[in-house]
Amino acid sequence: MFPHGSPAASLVARYRTWLGLAPFAEPEAARPPKVDHDDIVVGSPIDLVVLACKTNALRCRLLHSAREVTLRTLRGGRRATYTQHSLSRGAG
């Protein structure tokens, strides 16, 4: 993105107009807020939506919220187990 009013920004704006697009691109949305400590009560179940699944982590969103949380496996050779029970309750 070029500074507004610069010659480069003017050229890009004209090119985008020629392509049939808005002269200036919309700014990208900010990342969703991370989960606060107050959002999750340790020991009680929560409903999550899985956004991404990797070999060592799950990126999730709290159901009915924009807040995200990343669940990672434990280090030192121990494994963390995630069940699908709380994830599937909100799916139906």
Helices and strands as residue ranges (DSSP letters): H 7-18, G 37-39, E 48-53, E 57-62, E 68-72, H 85-88, G 89-91
